[in-house]
Amino acid sequence: MKAAGVVVEYNPLHNGHIHHLNETRAASGADVLIAVMSGNFLQRGEPAFMDKWTRAEAALRSGADLVFELPYRFATAQASEFAEGAITLLAASGCSAFCFGSEEGDIKAFERTAELITGNRSGYDAEVKRLVRSGISYPAALSGAYSSLSEKLPSGVRIADLTKPNNILGFHYVQAARSLGTGMEALTVKRTGTGHHDLGADRTTGIMSATGIRRSILSEGNTGAVEAAVPSATLAAFRNWKESGRPFGSWELFWPLLRYNIIREGPDKLSHAAEMAEGFENRVFRATLEAGSFPAFMERVKTKRYTWTRIQRSLTHILCGMDWEEFRSLRNPSYLRLLGMTGTGRKYLGERKKSLGLPLITRAAASGDPLLKADIRASDIYWLGIGGKPPGTDFRTPPILIRE
């Protein structure tokens, strides 16, 4: 059986994601679609809108055949490490191809971009360092260095626009697949409908971004305005979530827990939190004492040099108790943790179980892996904020099986 992979968060899964899954299957000719999905905390440094098991089930009911969890260490890392972790897992699961959504829509443009940067690595890295020293953010420095490099190309040579969020991730997927020597074919699907940060629905396609869906539900207090933008599996997940009495995940919900942790730790201990920039801990601590809400806190701490996302990722590590020492010690994915499968996915695992590139974990309690311990800790903290499930839930939750 031929497998193709996607890297997802599904926060929540919407009609644009269904298009991506369908196009991936068509473009790759795959029998099995494998999703590597972030857990309960995400790459932009946010708690998930709904937990990983709920999102995994929606994925399995909407076209995916296997869902593996991207461990917390990589799910909450900068784009390059996020991509390396995810691509490692897709390769280990036996995928012959992977496919990502992009604003560009042309895989050749990404391949040229990877070749351009790889062939000029020393000069590119030197320019990034120079720009960071000038006081701009790291992503802005990357963009500036790339722009300088691209000016040397002959006119008419098309490369990826790395000012676009999905193009940036796509480039890192392609680069990771190359540097890791996976041999997987890279494919891309042009994004349709709204952009990553757009809040409304596209008039032509009806597709609405995940950001827009979340904000609409949180502001309106119901799912009525987004029902046309999501598949039936997501609507069922929304309904079950609300019927359970749980609030949807957001930083506003987790603010009391975060504030408690920051005040308890104090500046000295905060300085050791993963992704905490030197000296920034004092700004974080002062803002915590002054602000009465998460938006007010962020207004006080944000700067031109540190992006909103970078700050949120550091806050996530404060909340989940991950310091620089632990973060740096967890260098590579060491297992494939199965969140769920369809009958087709189960058959695939039966055929490939002995040839997988990493150990398969179906029972969390059976492993003492430090990477998994960090996942379990993050899940326990997530449920403290959401409520409704006790600590240790991850140990007791078996993989989901959707019978076809």
C-alpha positions in Angstrom: 0.0 0.0 0.0 1.3 3.4 -1.0 1.2 6.2 1.6 1.3 9.9 1.4 1.6 12.3 4.3 0.4 15.7 5.5 1.4 17.9 8.4 -1.6 19.4 10.2 -3.0 21.1 13.3 -6.7 21.0 12.4 -7.5 23.8 14.8 -10.2 23.1 13.8 -10.5 21.0 10.6 -12.4 23.0 7.9 -13.4 22.7 4.3 -10.0 23.9 3.1 -8.4 21.0 4.8 -10.8 18.6 3.1 -9.7 20.1 -0.2 -6.1 19.5 0.8 -6.7 15.9 1.8 -8.5 15.2 -1.5 -5.9 16.8 -3.6 -3.1 15.0 -1.8 -4.7 11.6 -2.5 -5.2 12.5 -6.1 -1.7 14.0 -6.7 0.1 11.2 -4.9 -2.0 8.2 -6.0 -1.8 7.1 -2.4 -3.9 4.3 -0.9 -3.3 5.6 2.6 -3.2 9.2 3.9 -1.1 9.7 7.0 -1.5 12.9 9.1 1.2 14.1 11.6 -0.8 16.3 13.9 0.1 18.7 16.7 -1.1 17.8 20.1 -2.8 20.1 22.7 -0.4 23.0 22.1 0.4 24.4 18.7 3.2 25.9 16.7 2.1 29.5 17.1 2.3 29.1 20.9 -1.4 28.5 21.6 -3.6 26.0 23.4 -5.6 24.0 20.9 -9.3 24.9 20.4 -10.2 21.3 21.1 -8.0 18.4 22.3 -5.9 16.2 20.1 -8.2 13.2 20.4 -11.2 15.1 19.3 -9.3 16.6 16.3 -7.8 13.3 15.4 -11.3 11.7 15.2 -12.5 14.5 12.9 -9.5 13.9 10.7 -10.2 10.2 10.5 -13.8 10.8 9.6 -12.8 13.3 6.9 -10.2 11.5 4.8 -7.1 10.7 6.9 -6.3 7.0 7.5 -3.7 7.3 10.3 -3.0 10.1 12.7 0.3 10.3 14.6 1.0 13.0 17.2 3.8 15.5 16.6 5.4 15.6 20.0 5.1 18.8 22.1 8.8 19.6 21.7 8.4 19.9 17.9 4.8 21.1 17.8 5.7 24.2 19.7 9.1 24.9 18.0 10.1 27.4 15.4 9.2 26.6 11.8 12.4 24.8 10.9 12.3 22.4 13.9 8.6 21.9 13.6 9.1 20.8 10.0 12.1 18.6 10.8 10.1 16.8 13.5 7.0 16.3 11.3 9.0 15.2 8.2 11.0 12.7 10.3 7.7 11.1 11.4 6.2 11.0 7.9 9.4 9.3 6.6 9.4 6.9 9.5 5.8 6.0 8.9 6.7 4.8 5.3 5.3 7.7 3.2 6.6 7.9 -0.3 5.4 11.5 -0.7 4.2 14.4 1.4 1.9 17.3 0.4 1.4 20.8 1.9 -0.9 23.7 1.1 0.8 26.9 0.0 0.1 30.3 -1.4 2.6 29.5 -4.2 1.1 26.3 -5.5 4.2 25.4 -7.5 6.6 22.8 -6.1 9.3 23.8 -8.5 9.5 27.2 -6.9 10.1 25.6 -3.5 12.8 23.4 -4.9 14.6 26.4 -6.5 14.3 28.2 -3.2 15.9 25.3 -1.3 18.7 25.1 -3.9 19.3 28.9 -3.8 19.6 29.0 0.0 21.6 25.7 0.3 24.0 26.9 -2.4 24.6 30.2 -0.7 24.3 29.1 2.9 27.3 30.9 4.5 26.4 34.3 3.0 22.7 33.8 3.8 23.5 32.9 7.5 25.9 35.8 7.8 23.2 38.2 6.5 20.6 36.8 8.9 23.0 37.4 11.9 23.7 40.9 10.7 20.0 41.8 10.4 19.2 40.3 13.8 22.0 42.4 15.4 20.4 45.5 13.8 17.4 44.9 16.1 14.7 43.3 13.9 13.0 40.0 14.6 14.4 36.7 13.5 11.6 36.0 10.9 12.1 39.5 9.5 15.9 38.9 9.3 15.3 35.6 7.4 13.0 37.4 5.0 15.5 40.2 4.5 18.4 37.8 3.8 16.3 35.9 1.4 15.3 39.0 -0.4 18.9 40.0 -0.8 19.8 36.6 -2.1 16.9 36.4 -4.6 18.0 39.7 -6.2 21.0 37.9 -7.7 18.8 35.5 -9.7 18.2 36.1 -13.4 14.8 37.8 -14.2 12.0 35.4 -14.7 13.2 32.7 -12.4 10.4 31.9 -10.1 11.0 31.1 -6.5 8.7 30.9 -3.5 7.5 34.1 -1.8 8.7 33.6 1.8 6.6 36.5 3.2 3.6 34.2 3.1 3.0 32.0 6.2 2.2 28.7 4.4 5.0 29.2 1.9 7.4 29.6 4.8 6.3 26.3 6.3 6.3 24.6 2.9 9.9 25.7 2.3 11.0 24.2 5.6 9.2 20.9 4.8 11.1 20.7 1.5 14.4 21.7 3.1 13.9 19.2 5.9 13.1 16.4 3.5 16.3 17.1 1.6 18.6 17.5 4.5 17.3 14.4 6.2 17.6 12.4 3.0 14.1 11.0 3.2 13.7 10.4 -0.5 10.0 11.4 -0.2 8.5 13.3 -3.1 7.4 16.8 -2.3 4.0 18.0 -3.5 2.0 21.2 -2.9 -1.6 22.3 -3.3 -2.4 25.9 -3.9 -4.5 27.3 -1.1 -8.0 28.4 -2.1 -10.3 30.8 -0.3 -9.2 33.0 2.5 -5.7 33.6 3.8 -4.2 32.2 7.0 -5.2 35.2 9.1 -8.4 36.3 7.3 -11.4 36.3 9.5 -14.3 36.1 7.1 -15.4 33.4 4.6 -14.3 33.6 0.9 -17.2 34.6 -1.2 -16.4 32.2 -4.0 -15.4 29.0 -2.2 -17.1 29.5 1.2 -13.8 28.5 2.8 -13.0 30.2 6.1 -9.6 30.1 7.8 -9.2 28.3 11.1 -8.4 31.7 12.8 -11.6 33.1 11.5 -13.6 30.1 12.7 -12.2 30.2 16.2 -12.7 33.9 16.5 -16.3 33.7 15.2 -17.2 31.0 17.7 -15.5 32.7 20.7 -17.1 36.1 19.9 -20.6 34.8 19.0 -20.7 32.1 21.6 -22.1 29.5 19.1 -21.1 27.8 15.9 -24.0 29.0 13.7 -21.9 31.4 11.6 -19.3 28.8 10.7 -21.4 25.7 10.0 -21.1 26.1 6.2 -17.3 26.3 6.5 -16.6 23.0 8.2 -17.3 19.3 7.4 -19.9 17.2 9.3 -17.2 15.6 11.5 -16.1 19.0 12.8 -19.7 20.0 13.4 -20.2 16.9 15.4 -17.0 17.6 17.4 -18.3 21.1 18.2 -21.6 19.8 19.3 -20.1 17.1 21.6 -17.6 19.6 23.0 -20.3 22.1 24.0 -22.6 19.4 25.3 -19.8 18.3 27.6 -19.7 21.8 29.1 -16.1 22.4 28.1 -15.0 25.8 27.0 -13.0 26.1 23.8 -9.3 26.5 24.2 -7.8 30.0 24.1 -5.1 32.0 25.9 -7.8 34.0 27.7 -9.0 30.7 29.2 -5.5 29.7 30.3 -4.5 33.2 31.5 -5.1 32.5 35.2 -2.9 29.4 35.1 -0.2 31.2 33.1 -0.2 34.2 35.5 0.1 32.0 38.5 3.1 30.2 37.0 4.8 33.5 36.1 4.3 35.0 39.5 5.4 31.8 41.3 8.5 31.4 39.2 9.8 35.0 39.3 12.2 36.5 36.8 15.2 34.3 37.8 13.5 31.1 37.0 11.6 32.5 34.0 14.9 33.3 32.4 15.4 29.5 32.0 12.1 28.9 30.1 12.6 27.6 26.6 12.6 30.3 23.9 12.9 33.0 26.6 15.2 35.7 25.2 17.9 37.1 27.5 16.5 39.9 29.7 12.9 39.5 28.4 11.9 37.6 31.6 11.8 41.0 33.5 9.4 42.5 30.9 7.2 39.4 31.2 7.1 39.5 35.0 6.3 43.2 35.2 3.5 42.9 32.6 2.0 40.0 34.5 1.7 42.1 37.7 0.2 45.0 35.7 -2.2 43.3 33.3 -5.7 42.0 34.2 -6.2 40.0 31.0 -4.2 38.1 28.4 -4.7 40.7 25.6 -3.6 43.5 28.0 -0.6 41.4 29.0 0.4 40.9 25.4 0.1 44.6 24.6 2.6 45.2 27.4 5.2 42.6 26.4 5.2 42.7 22.6 8.1 44.5 20.9 9.3 45.0 17.3 12.2 42.5 17.8 10.1 39.6 19.2 7.1 38.4 17.2 3.8 37.6 18.8 4.3 34.0 18.0 7.8 33.8 19.5 6.4 35.3 22.7 3.5 33.0 22.9 5.7 29.9 22.4 7.8 31.0 25.4 4.6 31.5 27.4 3.6 28.0 26.4 6.8 26.6 27.8 6.4 28.6 31.0 2.9 27.1 31.4 4.0 23.5 30.5 7.3 23.6 32.5 9.8 23.2 29.7 13.1 24.9 30.2 16.0 25.4 27.8 17.9 22.4 29.1 15.0 20.0 28.5 14.1 21.6 25.2 17.7 21.2 23.8 18.0 17.7 25.1 15.1 16.4 23.1 16.7 16.6 19.7 15.0 14.1 17.6 11.6 12.3 17.4 12.0 8.8 18.9 8.6 7.2 18.3 5.4 7.2 16.3 2.5 7.8 18.7 -0.7 6.6 17.2 -3.7 8.7 18.0 -6.1 6.9 15.6 -6.7 4.9 12.5 -9.4 3.8 10.0 -9.7 0.2 8.9 -7.5 1.1 5.9 -4.9 2.6 8.3 -5.0 -0.5 10.5 -4.4 -2.7 7.5 -1.4 -0.5 6.5 0.1 -0.8 9.9 -0.4 -4.5 9.9 1.7 -4.7 6.7 4.3 -2.2 7.7 4.7 -2.6 11.5 8.0 -4.4 11.3 9.5 -1.9 8.8 8.5 1.4 10.4 11.5 3.7 11.0 10.6 4.4 14.6 8.9 2.4 17.4 5.1 2.5 17.3 3.5 3.6 20.6 -0.2 2.7 21.1 -0.1 2.7 24.9 1.5 5.7 26.5 1.9 3.9 29.8 4.2 1.4 28.2 7.0 3.9 27.5 9.2 6.0 29.7 10.6 8.1 26.8 11.4 11.6 28.0 9.9 13.1 24.8 6.6 11.3 25.7 6.8 12.4 29.3 6.8 16.0 28.1 3.7 15.2 25.9 1.9 13.7 28.9 2.8 16.7 31.1 1.5 19.2 28.5 -1.8 17.2 28.1 -2.3 17.2 31.9 -1.8 20.9 32.0 -4.2 21.4 29.0 -6.9 19.6 30.9 -6.3 21.6 34.0 -7.2 24.7 31.9 -10.1 23.2 30.0 -11.5 21.1 32.8 -13.7 18.0 32.5 -10.9 15.4 32.4 -8.5 14.4 35.2 -4.7 14.3 34.9 -3.4 11.0 33.6 -6.1 10.9 30.8 -3.4 10.5 28.2 -2.2 7.3 29.9 -5.7 5.7 29.7 -6.8 6.8 26.2 -6.4 4.1 23.5 -6.0 5.0 19.8 -9.3 5.8 18.0 -10.5 3.2 15.6 -13.0 4.2 12.9 -14.5 1.1 11.3 -15.3 1.6 7.6 
